[in-house]
Amino acid sequence: MMTRSENRRLAEAAYDRGDTVVKNAPEISGIEGTNHCNIKCIMCPRGEPDIMRREVGHMERETFQNLLKNAQYFSMSVGCTGSANH
């Protein structure tokens, strides 16, 4: 697995070249612990039942913890929405 600094170097080189396809991992990650929500935000497919076709539910706690643990290797920032507590 590549380090954060290696990932950053790849990202900067791709940016400098103007690449549209990159080899680096995302530096910012978003984890959605649940899509079980009754709010209809305009930027979220959950608010439009004809757009979101996946089942509504909660992420397993073990999956959530594994994602957080592995994100530390490449992400500078991890944003979490919803909750893994159910």
C-alpha positions as CSV (number, residue, x, y, z in Angstrom):
1,M,0.0,0.0,0.0
2,M,1.3,3.4,-0.9
3,T,2.0,6.0,1.8
4,R,0.3,9.4,2.0
5,S,3.4,11.2,0.7
6,E,3.6,8.9,-2.3
7,N,-0.1,9.3,-3.0
8,R,0.3,13.1,-2.7
9,R,3.3,13.1,-5.2
10,L,1.2,11.1,-7.7
11,A,-1.7,13.5,-7.3
12,E,0.5,16.6,-7.8
13,A,2.3,15.1,-10.8
14,A,-1.1,14.2,-12.4
15,Y,-2.3,17.8,-11.7
16,D,0.8,19.4,-13.2
17,R,0.5,17.2,-16.3
18,G,-3.3,17.9,-16.6
19,D,-4.1,14.3,-16.4
20,T,-7.8,13.3,-16.6
21,V,-7.1,9.8,-15.5
22,V,-5.1,9.5,-12.3
23,K,-3.3,6.7,-10.4
24,N,-3.5,8.2,-6.9
25,A,-6.1,7.4,-4.3
26,P,-8.6,10.1,-3.2
27,E,-7.2,12.3,-0.5
28,I,-10.7,13.0,0.9
29,S,-13.0,10.1,1.7
30,G,-16.7,10.1,2.5
31,I,-18.3,7.3,4.4
32,E,-22.1,7.0,4.6
33,G,-22.9,4.9,7.7
34,T,-26.6,4.8,6.8
35,N,-28.9,5.9,4.0
36,H,-31.9,5.5,6.3
37,C,-33.0,9.1,6.4
38,N,-36.3,11.0,6.1
39,I,-34.8,14.3,5.0
40,K,-35.1,15.1,1.3
41,C,-31.9,17.1,0.6
42,I,-31.7,18.3,-3.0
43,M,-28.1,17.1,-3.4
44,C,-28.8,13.6,-2.1
45,P,-30.3,10.7,-4.2
46,R,-32.1,9.5,-1.0
47,G,-34.6,12.2,-1.4
48,E,-35.6,11.0,-4.8
49,P,-36.9,7.4,-4.6
50,D,-36.8,7.0,-8.4
51,I,-33.1,7.8,-8.4
52,M,-31.8,5.8,-5.5
53,R,-32.4,2.1,-6.2
54,R,-30.3,0.5,-3.5
55,E,-31.9,-0.9,-0.3
56,V,-32.2,1.5,2.6
57,G,-30.2,0.3,5.6
58,H,-27.3,0.7,8.0
59,M,-23.6,-0.2,7.5
60,E,-22.3,-2.9,9.8
61,R,-20.1,-1.6,12.6
62,E,-17.2,-3.8,11.6
63,T,-17.3,-2.5,8.0
64,F,-17.4,1.1,9.3
65,Q,-14.4,0.5,11.6
66,N,-12.4,-1.2,8.8
67,L,-13.1,1.7,6.4
68,L,-11.9,4.2,9.0
69,K,-8.8,2.1,9.8
70,N,-7.8,1.8,6.2
71,A,-8.6,5.4,5.2
72,Q,-5.7,6.5,7.5
73,Y,-3.2,5.3,4.9
74,F,-4.3,7.7,2.1
75,S,-7.0,10.1,3.2
76,M,-6.1,13.5,4.7
77,S,-9.8,13.9,5.6
78,V,-12.7,11.5,6.2
79,G,-16.2,12.8,6.3
80,C,-18.9,10.7,7.8
81,T,-22.6,11.0,7.3
82,G,-25.4,9.1,9.0
83,S,-24.4,6.8,11.9
84,A,-22.9,3.4,12.3
85,N,-24.8,3.0,15.6
86,H,-28.0,1.1,15.3
